[in-house]
């Protein structure tokens, strides 16, 4: 009897070990899951931002949706991973949707996260129900350079070396000068700077360089699902150029915020939440 008891204990230990090591797949992001709705939403923050950027959004929608809020590896205190790239992040988010058997999620992305939402919907149309793009363009570089063409083997080492050579104080001064051009709400500027300061400098540099070289203008023609595009108020001054970038996204419903800057969820909160609510509740 004692022999069988020991055997049973060993089986339990083996099962526990298998369970632990069966969960070791590492994705290039952390996930916070909230809510219990039948429809899932995946929230992707922007460049160097924490998933906390979506806190007020998830608080509003988690009653009716299951929310998966990402923070990308290397950003806002999340442990970095090697060989970071926009394409790899897109591929791994798609893998997560498949692995977790998330049925036709809605993807909501801000800035670079909006770029990832577009890329996912274009490359994996069978996975995605809807997308919301919050202040992102298919090709940001083309807004200032209409002749821009992305490079196949873009060398990001100069950008990486430049940012890594900065002291923390120099980097903080750069971000403190930059962020007020992106967030009008003074109460949130320090928070956004803080996320940058907690970000891994190499990841920050690589992804800045990589996303600056990303051009989705042709790819978005493959998007089949409904798409809501929310743009900052200042972009209305470049409406023809911006809408030309989006001409291949036939499902796009484009709307311009009434006030504020790049972080629309902070700067024009009521308008932003109203647009989201209307889009998410529509069939």
Secondary structure, DSSP 8 states (H G I E B T S, - for coil): -HHHHHHHHHHHHHHHHHHHHTT----SEEEEEE---SEEEEEE--TT--GGGGHHHHHHHTTTEEEEEEEETTSTT----SS--HHHHHHHHHHHHHHTT--SEEEEEETHHHHHHHHHHHH-TTTEEEEEEES--S-THHHH-TT----TT---HHHHHHHHTS-HHHHHHHHHHHHTTT---HHHHHHHHHHHHHS-HHHHHHHHHHHHT---TTGGGG--SEEEEEE-GGGGGGHHHHHHHTTT-TTEEEEE-SS--S-HHHHTHHHHHHHHHHHHH--
